[in-house]
Amino acid sequence: MSDALDRAAAAGAAPPPKPAAVVPVLAFAGIVVSLMQTLVIPIVGQLPQYLNASASDAAWAVTATLLAAAVATPVMGRLGDMYGKRRMLLLSMAMLVAGSVVAGLSDSLVPMIAGRALQGLSSGVIPLGISILRDELPAERLGSATAVISASLGVGGALGLPTAALIADNLDWHALFWTSAALGVVALVLVAVLVPESTVRTGGRFDVVGAAGMAAGLICLLLAISKGADWGWASGTTLGLFAAAAVVLLAWGFYQLRVDQPLVDLRSTARPQVLITNLASVAIGFAMFSMSLVIPQLLQLPERTGYGLGQSLLSAGLVMAPSGLVMMALAPVSALVSRARGPKVTLMIGALVVASGYGLNVLLMDEVWHFVLASCVIGAGIGFTYGAMPALIMGAVPASETGAANSLNTLMRSIGTSVASAVAGVVLAQMTTRFGPYALPGEDGFRTVLALGAVAALVGFAVAAFIPRERAAGALATGEGEGVPGAAVGASQG
């Protein structure tokens, strides 16, 4: 009998909810949050005009979301472990709705930045959802459900671009945010009605000092990464932020090791399975985002460049959309592989598939179908990796730390995507070609970024190879393992 059933029986409660209700609701919530992150892409170039601001100031509408998400994800995970994951999930969705309304009412820079920051605070939804699954579902359903929820991130991102382009082309730009608000309300109601509150909690007091220190360190780090190209990588501001991030995060880590109830239990995150999985997640996050940085640009560049395909933003979004559907379709396959061979093997297979997709794209860049094929292969690999990483994390931490541990893993992936954006920006800015009076990213620059995506995936594969072998299923079932439900997903780890 699963842990979820044991807890229900011990408490005299009703049986746990049916996966048929909980999993689709949590997946929908994840899709809504990832849609929010891509809805603004079609209007980034027009934001200075819409908000009567400079291009550098308007870019904060994107940067604010990144920074808020980086801070909120681990904080909401810890709060979920302490006070209830469903409660924090509802709060996250409420912030998404509030931020969407504020942005939808905005016609100037400050309220837009505030609205986008509020939207970013909802980014803990997916790790919270995965943690709820661990607490509520039978162990035999956990692997496939986790893979589906993880895949929702890619589905939302892939579907968001064509949806946003269609809205931006036919309606006032504010409709993007009203759409986000409406979807957020639907997700909020569904979660409130159909998702139960878990009884697995750590209690204790929230580490305010630890949260402030982590926020300061992450903001310094991600500001330097995301704005370094604009400010200059050798500028005093950029170097000062990198130095401040190093000092603050080291001091934060020192403090976390000495406080009784830390925001992040660094001793748990130092366990080989958790630490190595998180390191692999940075590389996988880099590999995932490289595709999003290159393919839409190549599709939209004029055919006269010799390598652009002259497609509209909507067409480019439609080319990317199948990759998200592939992620979702292969989620059950990922779970089957994890059950048979362990999530470590699933993660390594996914990394190799991602690398092969980028290899295809380096060679095939001449037709629209080339990009559909390559993005689908990459999406398949990402689906495997994103299903495996939460299983590895949950297999190594106690149930009372699931929210914080999954949220930290999500943060590691976000850092990887931020680094990918910065590196791609440098490469494409340096490897340019003349097109009339303009300097555009050259074909070799795009191939280089694609090749870097392949290299990052191979790095993820190599790092994942060092993830230790899990204990036998029997030991885990008797409670000798530290993360029974998650570990059961991959008890035959290879």
C-alpha positions in Angstrom: 0.0 0.0 0.0 1.3 3.4 -0.8 2.4 6.1 1.7 -0.6 8.2 0.7 -3.1 5.5 1.5 -1.3 4.7 4.8 -1.5 8.3 5.9 -5.2 8.5 5.0 -6.0 5.3 6.9 -4.1 6.4 9.9 -6.0 9.7 10.0 -9.3 8.1 9.4 -9.7 10.3 6.3 -11.2 9.6 3.0 -9.1 7.8 0.4 -6.7 10.1 -1.5 -8.1 11.9 -4.6 -8.2 10.3 -7.9 -5.2 11.0 -10.2 -7.8 11.6 -12.9 -8.8 14.8 -11.2 -5.6 16.1 -9.5 -3.0 15.5 -12.3 -4.9 17.4 -15.1 -5.6 20.3 -12.7 -2.0 20.6 -11.7 -0.8 20.2 -15.2 -3.2 23.0 -16.4 -1.9 25.3 -13.6 1.7 24.6 -14.8 0.7 25.3 -18.4 -0.9 28.6 -17.4 2.2 29.8 -15.5 4.5 28.9 -18.4 2.2 30.6 -20.9 2.5 33.7 -18.8 6.2 33.7 -19.3 6.0 33.7 -23.1 2.9 35.8 -23.7 4.9 39.0 -23.6 7.4 37.9 -26.3 5.5 39.2 -29.3 5.4 42.8 -27.9 8.9 43.1 -26.5 10.0 45.2 -29.4 7.0 47.5 -29.1 7.0 47.9 -25.3 9.1 51.1 -25.4 6.4 52.7 -27.6 3.5 51.3 -25.6 5.0 52.4 -22.3 6.6 55.6 -23.4 10.0 54.4 -22.1 13.4 53.7 -23.5 14.3 50.2 -24.8 16.6 49.5 -21.8 14.0 50.6 -19.3 11.2 48.6 -21.0 13.4 45.5 -20.9 12.8 45.5 -17.1 9.3 44.1 -17.9 11.1 40.9 -18.7 13.9 41.1 -16.2 11.5 41.7 -13.3 9.7 38.5 -14.0 13.0 36.6 -14.1 14.2 38.0 -10.8 10.9 37.6 -9.0 10.6 33.9 -10.1 14.2 33.2 -9.0 13.4 34.5 -5.5 9.9 33.1 -5.2 10.4 29.6 -6.3 12.6 28.3 -3.4 10.7 30.5 -0.9 7.3 29.2 -1.9 8.6 25.7 -1.8 9.8 26.1 1.8 6.6 27.8 2.8 4.6 25.0 1.2 6.5 22.4 3.3 5.8 24.4 6.4 2.3 25.7 6.0 0.7 23.6 3.2 1.5 23.2 -0.4 -2.0 23.7 -1.7 -2.2 26.9 0.3 1.0 28.2 -1.3 -0.2 27.0 -4.7 -3.4 29.0 -4.4 -1.4 32.0 -3.3 0.9 31.6 -6.3 -2.0 31.5 -8.7 -3.6 34.5 -7.0 -0.4 36.5 -7.6 -0.5 35.5 -11.2 -4.0 36.8 -11.6 -3.2 40.0 -9.7 -0.1 40.6 -11.8 -2.0 40.0 -15.0 -4.7 42.5 -14.0 -2.1 45.1 -13.0 -0.2 44.6 -16.3 -3.5 44.6 -18.2 -4.4 48.0 -16.8 -0.9 49.4 -17.4 0.0 52.2 -19.9 3.3 53.2 -18.3 6.5 51.5 -17.2 6.2 51.3 -13.4 2.9 49.4 -13.1 4.0 47.1 -16.0 7.1 46.2 -14.1 5.1 45.7 -10.9 2.6 43.5 -12.7 5.3 41.4 -14.4 7.0 41.0 -11.0 3.8 39.7 -9.5 3.4 37.3 -12.3 6.9 36.0 -11.7 6.1 35.3 -8.1 3.8 32.5 -9.4 6.7 30.4 -10.8 6.7 28.0 -7.8 3.5 26.4 -9.1 5.2 23.4 -10.9 7.5 22.3 -8.1 4.6 22.8 -5.6 2.4 20.7 -7.8 5.0 17.9 -8.0 5.3 18.0 -4.2 1.5 17.7 -3.9 1.6 14.6 -6.1 4.2 12.9 -3.9 2.0 13.5 -0.8 -1.3 12.5 -2.3 -0.9 9.9 -5.1 -0.2 6.2 -4.8 3.4 5.4 -5.5 2.6 3.4 -8.7 1.1 6.5 -10.2 3.7 9.0 -9.0 6.2 8.6 -11.9 3.8 9.2 -14.8 2.1 12.0 -13.0 5.3 13.8 -12.2 6.5 13.5 -15.8 3.2 15.0 -17.0 3.4 18.0 -14.6 7.1 18.5 -15.5 6.2 18.4 -19.2 3.5 21.1 -18.7 6.3 23.7 -18.5 7.4 22.9 -22.0 3.8 22.6 -23.3 2.9 26.0 -22.0 6.1 27.6 -23.4 5.6 26.0 -26.8 1.9 26.9 -27.1 2.4 30.3 -25.6 4.3 31.8 -28.6 1.7 31.2 -31.3 -1.2 32.0 -28.9 0.5 35.3 -28.0 1.3 36.1 -31.6 -2.4 35.5 -32.6 -3.7 37.7 -29.9 -1.1 40.5 -30.5 -1.9 40.5 -34.3 -5.6 40.8 -33.9 -6.4 42.5 -30.5 -5.1 45.3 -28.4 -1.8 44.3 -26.6 -3.5 44.5 -23.2 -5.6 41.4 -24.2 -2.4 39.3 -23.6 -2.6 40.0 -19.9 -6.4 39.7 -19.7 -6.0 36.3 -21.3 -3.5 35.4 -18.7 -5.7 36.7 -15.9 -8.7 34.7 -17.2 -6.7 31.5 -17.4 -5.3 32.1 -14.0 -8.8 32.4 -12.5 -9.8 29.1 -14.1 -6.7 27.4 -12.7 -7.2 29.0 -9.2 -10.8 27.7 -9.0 -9.9 24.2 -10.2 -7.1 24.0 -7.6 -9.4 25.2 -4.9 -12.1 22.7 -5.8 -10.2 19.6 -6.8 -6.8 19.6 -5.2 -6.6 18.5 -1.5 -4.3 20.0 1.1 -1.5 17.7 2.2 -1.0 16.8 5.9 2.7 16.4 5.4 4.3 19.5 6.9 7.5 20.4 8.7 6.1 23.2 10.9 8.6 25.5 12.6 9.5 29.2 11.9 10.2 30.7 8.5 13.9 31.7 8.1 13.4 35.4 7.2 17.1 36.2 7.3 17.9 33.2 5.1 15.2 34.3 2.6 16.5 37.8 2.4 20.1 36.7 2.0 19.2 34.2 -0.8 17.1 36.9 -2.5 20.0 39.4 -2.4 22.5 36.9 -3.8 20.2 35.6 -6.5 19.2 39.1 -7.6 22.9 40.1 -7.9 23.8 37.0 -9.8 20.9 37.1 -12.3 21.1 40.8 -12.8 24.7 40.4 -13.8 23.9 37.5 -16.1 20.8 39.1 -17.8 22.0 42.7 -18.1 25.8 42.1 -18.5 25.5 42.4 -22.3 23.8 45.8 -22.0 26.1 47.1 -19.3 29.3 45.5 -20.6 30.7 42.3 -19.2 33.9 44.1 -18.0 32.0 47.1 -16.6 32.2 47.9 -12.9 28.5 47.3 -12.4 28.5 43.8 -13.9 31.7 42.7 -12.1 30.5 44.3 -8.9 27.3 42.4 -9.0 29.1 39.1 -9.7 31.4 39.8 -6.7 28.5 40.8 -4.5 26.6 37.6 -5.5 29.6 35.5 -4.6 30.1 37.1 -1.2 26.4 37.2 -0.3 25.7 33.6 -1.3 28.8 32.3 0.6 27.7 34.2 3.7 24.2 32.9 3.2 25.5 29.3 2.9 27.5 29.8 6.1 24.4 31.1 7.9 22.2 28.3 6.6 24.5 25.6 8.0 24.3 27.2 11.5 20.6 28.1 11.9 18.2 25.5 13.4 15.5 25.9 10.8 17.1 27.0 7.6 15.3 28.1 4.4 17.3 25.5 2.5 18.8 22.5 4.2 22.2 22.5 2.6 23.1 19.2 4.2 20.2 17.6 2.2 21.2 19.4 -1.0 24.8 18.2 -0.5 23.7 14.5 -0.8 25.3 13.2 -3.9 22.0 12.3 -5.7 20.5 15.8 -5.0 23.7 17.8 -5.7 24.6 16.0 -8.9 21.1 16.2 -10.2 21.0 19.9 -9.6 24.3 20.3 -11.4 22.9 18.4 -14.3 19.8 20.6 -14.2 21.9 23.7 -14.9 23.3 22.1 -18.0 19.9 20.8 -19.2 18.3 24.2 -18.6 21.0 25.7 -20.8 20.4 23.1 -23.5 16.6 23.5 -23.4 16.6 27.3 -23.8 19.2 27.4 -26.7 16.5 26.1 -29.0 14.1 28.9 -28.1 16.8 31.5 -28.7 17.7 30.4 -32.2 14.8 28.8 -34.0 12.3 31.7 -33.9 15.0 34.1 -35.1 16.1 32.0 -38.0 12.5 31.4 -39.0 11.7 35.1 -39.0 14.8 36.5 -40.7 14.3 37.6 -44.3 15.0 35.1 -47.0 17.3 37.6 -48.7 19.9 36.9 -45.9 20.4 33.5 -47.5 19.6 31.6 -44.3 16.5 33.2 -42.9 13.1 31.7 -43.9 11.0 34.9 -43.8 8.2 33.5 -41.6 5.8 35.5 -39.5 5.9 35.4 -35.7 2.7 33.3 -35.7 4.3 30.9 -38.2 7.4 30.6 -36.1 5.3 29.9 -33.0 3.4 27.2 -34.8 6.7 25.6 -35.8 7.7 25.4 -32.2 4.3 24.2 -30.9 4.7 20.5 -31.7 7.7 20.2 -29.5 5.6 20.9 -26.4 3.0 18.4 -27.5 5.8 15.8 -28.0 7.0 16.5 -24.4 3.5 15.8 -23.1 3.0 12.7 -25.2 6.3 11.2 -24.1 5.8 11.8 -20.4 4.3 8.4 -19.8 7.1 6.8 -21.8 9.6 8.7 -19.6 7.9 7.3 -16.5 8.0 3.7 -17.9 11.7 4.0 -18.5 12.2 5.4 -15.0 10.2 2.5 -13.5 12.1 -0.1 -15.4 15.6 1.4 -15.3 15.6 4.2 -12.9 15.3 8.0 -13.4 19.1 8.3 -13.7 19.0 6.3 -16.9 16.0 8.4 -18.1 17.9 11.6 -17.5 20.9 10.3 -19.4 18.8 9.1 -22.4 17.0 12.5 -22.5 20.3 14.4 -22.5 21.5 12.3 -25.4 18.3 12.8 -27.4 18.5 16.6 -26.8 22.1 16.6 -28.1 21.1 14.6 -31.2 18.3 17.1 -31.9 20.8 20.0 -31.8 23.1 18.0 -34.0 20.3 17.5 -36.6 19.5 21.3 -36.5 23.2 22.2 -37.1 23.0 20.2 -40.3 19.5 20.9 -41.3 18.6 24.6 -41.4 17.2 25.2 -44.9 13.5 24.3 -44.7 10.7 24.9 -42.2 10.2 21.1 -41.7 13.9 20.9 -40.6 13.1 23.1 -37.6 9.9 21.2 -36.8 11.9 17.9 -36.8 14.8 19.3 -34.7 12.5 21.0 -32.2 10.4 17.8 -31.8 13.5 15.7 -31.2 14.8 18.2 -28.6 11.4 18.4 -27.0 11.3 14.7 -26.7 14.7 14.7 -24.9 13.6 17.6 -22.6 10.4 15.7 -21.7 12.6 12.7 -20.6 14.9 14.9 -18.5 12.2 17.0 -16.9 10.4 13.9 -15.9 13.5 12.3 -14.4 14.9 15.2 -12.3 12.0 15.5 -9.8 12.0 11.7 -9.4 15.7 11.8 -8.5 15.2 14.7 -6.1 12.2 13.0 -4.4 14.2 9.8 -4.2 16.8 11.4 -1.9 14.9 13.8 0.4 12.3 13.2 3.1 8.7 14.0 2.3 8.8 17.0 4.6 11.4 18.7 2.4 9.9 17.9 -1.0 8.7 21.4 -1.8 11.9 23.1 -1.0 14.0 20.5 -2.8 12.0 20.5 -6.0 11.9 24.3 -5.9 15.7 24.5 -5.7 16.0 22.1 -8.6 13.6 24.3 -10.6 15.8 27.3 -9.7 18.9 25.5 -11.0 17.2 25.0 -14.4 16.3 28.7 -14.4 19.9 29.6 -13.8 20.9 27.4 -16.8 18.3 29.2 -19.0 19.6 32.6 -17.9 23.2 31.6 -18.7 22.1 30.3 -22.1 20.4 33.6 -22.9 23.6 35.6 -21.9 26.0 33.3 -23.8 23.8 33.3 -26.9 23.5 37.0 -26.8 27.3 37.4 -26.7 27.8 34.8 -29.6 25.2 36.4 -31.8 26.4 39.9 -31.2 30.0 38.9 -32.1 29.2 36.7 -35.1 27.3 39.1 -37.4 26.8 39.7 -41.1 25.8 42.8 -43.0 22.4 43.1 -44.4 22.1 46.5 -46.0 22.8 49.1 -43.3 22.1 46.6 -40.6 24.3 44.0 -38.8 22.3 40.8 -38.2 23.4 37.6 -36.4 25.2 35.4 -38.9 24.4 31.9 -39.9 27.7 30.7 -38.2 26.6 32.4 -35.0 23.3 30.5 -35.0 25.1 27.2 -35.7 27.5 28.0 -32.8 24.6 28.5 -30.4 23.0 25.3 -31.5 26.3 23.5 -31.1 26.6 24.9 -27.6 23.1 23.5 -26.8 24.4 20.1 -27.9 27.5 20.5 -25.8 25.4 21.5 -22.8 23.2 18.4 -23.2 26.3 16.2 -23.4 27.7 17.9 -20.2 24.3 17.1 -18.6 24.7 13.5 -19.7 28.3 13.3 -18.3 27.3 14.8 -15.0 24.3 12.5 -14.6 26.5 9.5 -15.0 27.9 10.3 -11.6 24.5 10.1 -9.9 24.9 7.2 -7.4 23.0 4.0 -7.6 19.8 4.0 -5.5 19.0 1.5 -2.8 17.0 -1.6 -3.6 13.2 -1.4 -3.7 12.8 -3.5 -0.6 14.9 -1.2 1.5 13.0 1.8 0.4 9.7 0.2 1.0 10.5 -0.5 4.6 11.5 3.1 5.1 15.3 2.7 5.1 15.5 5.2 2.2 15.0 8.8 2.9 12.5 9.6 0.1 10.3 6.5 -0.2 7.7 7.6 -2.7 10.0 9.3 -5.1 12.7 6.7 -4.8 10.1 4.0 -5.6 9.8 5.5 -9.0 13.4 4.5 -9.8 14.1 1.7 -7.4 16.0 -0.2 -10.0 18.3 2.7 -10.7 21.2 1.8 -13.0 
